[in-house]
Amino acid sequence: MRCVVLIASYLEPELVERIRGLDPRIDVLFEPELLAPPRYHADHTGHPFTRTAEQEARWLSLLARADVLFDFDKSHVRELSTLAPGVRWIQATSSGIGEFVRTAGYATSMPNTVFTTAAGVHAQPLAEFCVLVMLSFHRKLFSVKRDQQRKHWERFASTDLRGQTLVVVGVGRVGKEVARMGQTFGMRVVGVKRSTVGVVPADLHLDVLYGPADLPRALAEAQNLVLIAPHTAETARMIGAVELAMLPSGAVFINIGRGALVDESALVDALRSGHLLGAGLDVFEQEPLPQSSPLWEMDNVIVCSHSASTTDGENARITELFCENLRRYLAGSPLLNVFDTARGF
C-alpha cells in the first residue's frame, strides 16, 4: 500500500529526506513555506503565521491527501477531522498530549485515528535539567555567583548529592532516566508509580518503589522531589499545601511534568517560608508564566520557560521514533507510544 505522510510542523530538510528514503511506498508532503517558521531549534509551534488565500488552499489540499501526519496541524485544530478525513495516524512531537487531545475533542471526532506520543525522546535532557537543579541548590551555585558579583571571598561548605534521597513521582521513561542519573550520583532513589504489579524496582534504577497510596510515605523521605506524572483527573493538584508540608525541611522541589499537578500558591508559600531550599520549575499553572507571578523574583526558584526538554538533538530523535513507527505502520505491526484517549496518557 502507498502511504501519504504530511509534515505538519517545521522539520529540517535532511530529516525529511530521512523519512522520504525509508520506503518507496511513502509519499512525503513537505512544503515549509506553508508552515509557521520556527523561533528556535525544534520549535513545533513557530512564529505567529498567516497563510495567504493561495497558500491556505494549497495546505487544505495537502491535508485532504494525508494518511499520516507528522505532528498536529495547529492551524486547524477543531476542523482537523473534516479537513483530513483520511488520516489514520498522527505522530505527536510532544509526550504530554492528553490535555490537547481532550480539549480538541479528538477522541470523539477522530475515533479511527491512532495518536502516538514522543514519550522517551525527552528523557535525557529532562533528567539533565533535574541534575542541574539539584546541584545548583545543594552546591550553592547562586551564593557563589552572588559572592562573585560582589567580589567577596568567603569559604563555605556545600552538600553532596551522594547519600541523599531522590523521589521520582511518575516512573515512565523520563522518570527512569532521572532515577538512573540519581543513582549515578550515589543517591538513594525512590519511585512512585501508578501501577507496581510485576515491576522490579531495580529495572527502573530504583532502590524502592511505592504505589500512589504510599505517596505520603515517599514525600516524607524526599530530600529531592521530581514530578514527571501526566496531567489526568487523578493527578490534578496532587501536590498542595498538605503534601508540601510532608517534605523534609530543606528539600528541593522539581516539576517537569505539568503545572496542573501542583497548587502553585501553596508552593510559593513553602518557598517563602524557607521550608523548601529551592525549586526548579519547567511547567506552570498558566503558560506563559504571568509577569505578576512571584516566582519570577524569588532567589530560590529556577524558572525555565517549558524548555528543559528542548535541545538541538530533539528533532533527530523524534524523526528516529517516527521512522520506526512508519516501518511498523507499513507492516501492520503495533505502533510505539500509542496514546490511550480513555486514560489520558
N, C-alpha and C positions, 0 to 999 in steps of 0.2 A: 504494500500500500504506500501511497505517497503521503507526505506529512508537510503541511504548510506551517512554518513557525514565524510568528511575528514578534520582533524585538520591540517591546513597548516602553523601554526607558534606555537612556544612552548607555552604550557599551563600546569599548574600544574596538576599532575595526579588526585588529588582529584576533581578538577574542570571537568576534562574529565569524571570521573566517574559520576559526577552530570548530565552531558549531556547524558551519556550512560544509566542512570537509568530513564530517563524522560519517555520513551515509549518503549515497547518491539518491536515496528516496526522499531526502529532506530538501524542501524549498524554503530558504530563509529570506524573509522580508525585513529589510533594514534600511530605513530612509531617515538618517539623523536630522535632516532639516525639518522633519515633521515632529521631532521630539524636543522637549524642553532642554536647553543646553545646561550641562552640569555646572554647579557652582564650585565644586571641589571634586577630588578623585572619589569615585564610587558613590556619587550623588545620584539617587534614583528618583528624586523629585524635580530638581532643576530650577532654574530661574523662572520667575513668572513669564508665561509664554502664551501668546495667542496666535493661532494659525490664521492665515488668510482664507478666504472662501474657497479658493482653489486648493490650498493645502488641506483644508478640512475635508473637502470632497475626496481627496486622494487618501487621506487617513481612513475615512469611513469605508472606502473600497478595500483597503488592506484588512481592516477588521472583519469585513464580510467574508474574506477568503480564509481566515486563520482557523487552523485546527488546534494550535498550541500557542500560548502567549508566554513569552519571557517577561515576567513582571506584569502587574496590573496596569490597565490603562487608567491613569489618574485623571484624564480629561473627560472620561465618560463613565464615571463610577456607577451611577444609578442605571444608566441605559445599556450597560455592557451586554446583558443577556439578550437584548433585542438587536443591538448592532453587531454582535459577534455570535450568532446562533450556532455556528459550527464548532465553537471552542469546547474541547473536551478535557483540557488540562491547562492549568495556569501554574507556572513556577514562580513563586514569590522570591523577592530578593531580601526579605526580612524573615526573622524567625517568629516574632510575635505578631501574627496577623489576625488573631482572634477578634479583637475589637473592630478592626477594619472590616472583616468579613461579616461580622454581626450587623454593624450599622449599615453596610451596603445591602444587606438582605440577600446575600448570595446563596444561603442555604435553601431558600425557597425559590428564588428567581433562576438559579442555575443548578438544579438538583442533579443533573447528569454530568456536571463538571467536577473534576478532581483538582484539589488545590494541594500543592506541596510547598513546604517552607524551606528556608535556608538554614535550618537547625544544624548546628555544628560548625558552620562556616566562620562564626564569630568567636569561637571558643577561646582561641589563643589570645587575641587582642583584649577580650574582656577579662580573661584571667590575669593578663599582664597589668591591666588597669587596677585590679584588686590588689595585686602585689605592690604597685606604685603607691596606692593609698595607704596601705598598712605600713610600708617603710617610711613614708613621708611623716606620719604621725609618731610612730614608735621610735624612729631615729631622729626626730625633732628637726626635720628639714626646714620648717618655717621659722623656727627660732634661729637656726643657723643663718638663714637669709636675712632676717631682721638684724642680727648682730653684724653681718657683713655690710649691710646698708649703713649702719651707724658707725662702722669701723671700730667695733667693740670686740675686744678679745677677752673671752672668759671660758675656761674649760668647763665641761659638763659630762654627765653620763646619760646615755640613751638606753633603750630597751631592746633586747634581742627578740626576734620572732621565734627562734628555737624555744620549744617548750610551751609556747602559748597555745591556746585552744582556738581554732577557727571553726565556726559553724556555718555550713552552707545549706541554705533553705532552697530546695529545688535542685536535685542532683540529676539533671539531664546531661547533655554533652558539655555544655558550658560549665555546669557545676562540677562535673567530673574533672575538667581541666583545672578549675580553681583548686579543687582538692589535691590534685597531683602537684601543682606548684606549691601549695601549702606544705605538703609532706617533704618536698624538696628542700624547704627551708627548716625542716625539723619540727614543724608544728604538729600538734595533735588535731586531727580533722574529724569533725562530727557532721554527719549529713542528716537532713530531714527530707524525706521523700514521700510522695503521695501514696505509693504502693511499695511495700517492702517484702512482699511474699516472694520467696525464692531468690532474693537478691543477696549476693555475697558482698559484704562491705568492702573487702579488700579489692574486689574487682573494680570498684569505683574510687579507689585510693582513699578509703575512709577507715578510720580506726573504730568508729561507732556509727550505727545507722538507726535513726528513730523514724517512727511514723508521725503523721500530723497530730495525733493525740498527745504525743510526748514533746510538742513544741515548747511548752513552758520549761521542761527539764533541759532541753537543748539551750534555750535562751539563758538560763542561769549559768551555763558554762561558757558562754560566748564572749571571750575577750575580743574577738573579732567576728562580726556577723556579716554575711553576704547573702543578699536576697537575689535570686535568679529564677523565681517561680513565675509562671504565666499569670496574666490577669484573667481570673474567672470569678464566678459568683462566690466560690468558696474562699478565694484568696484576697478579694477586695478588702482593703484596710485591715489586713491580717496583723499588722503591727501598729498598735496605738499606744496610748499613754501607759496602760497596764503592762503591755509586753515590753516596752522600753525600760520600764522600772525593773523588770526582771533581769536585765543585763547587768553584769558586774560593773561597778564604778570604774570609769576609765576605759570602757570598751570603745572600739572603733566600729562604726556602722557604715555599710556599703550597700547601695541599691543599684544593681544593673539589670533589674527585672522590668518593672513598670511602676510609675509613680503612684498608681492607684492602689498598690499594695500597702501604702503607708499613710497614716494620719500625719500630714506634713506639719500641722501646727503643733502637734504633740512632739514631733521630732525637734522642732525649733526650741521648744521649752526644755527638752532634755539636753540639748547642746548649750543653751544659755545657762542652765543651772550648773554645768560642769560635770553632770553625771556621765556624759559621753565625752571621751577625749576628742573625738572628731568624727566627721562623716565625709564620705566620698560618694557623690550623687551624680549619676549619669541620666537619671529619669526623674520626672516631676509630675505632680498632680495636674498642672497646667503647663503646656509647652507651646511656644517658648515660655520660659520662666518669667513671670511679670517683673518689671523693674521695681515694683513695690515690695517684692519678696525680701524678707530679712536675710535669707540665705546668701544673697549676693555679698553682703558686707560682713559676714561672720568669719573671724580669723580661723576658726576650727572647722571650716567647711570647704571642700573642693567641689566646685560647680563645673561639671562637664556637660556641654550642650548636646546631650544624647549622641555623642560621637566616640565613645570609648570603644565601640566595636568597629569603627570605620578606619580602614588602613589602605595603603596603596596596593595591597595584595588581595583585597576583598573581591573585586570583580573576577579575578582569575579563579579564585576558589569557588565562587558561585557558578562560573562557567563550567568548571570541572564537575560540580554536582549536577548541573543541568545536562551536560553531555552524558553522564552515567544514566540519568533518568530517561534521556531520549533513547538510549540503547534499550533500556527496559521497556519503554513505551512501544517502540517498534517491534519488540519481541513479544509483546503481550504479557510481560512479567510485572510483578508488583513494583510500584514506584517507591523510592525512598522519601521519608519525611512527609507522608500523607497527613494532611490536616483533618482532624475529626471535628466536623461542624457541630456535633452534639455536645462534645466535651469542651470545645473552645480552644483546643491546642493540638 
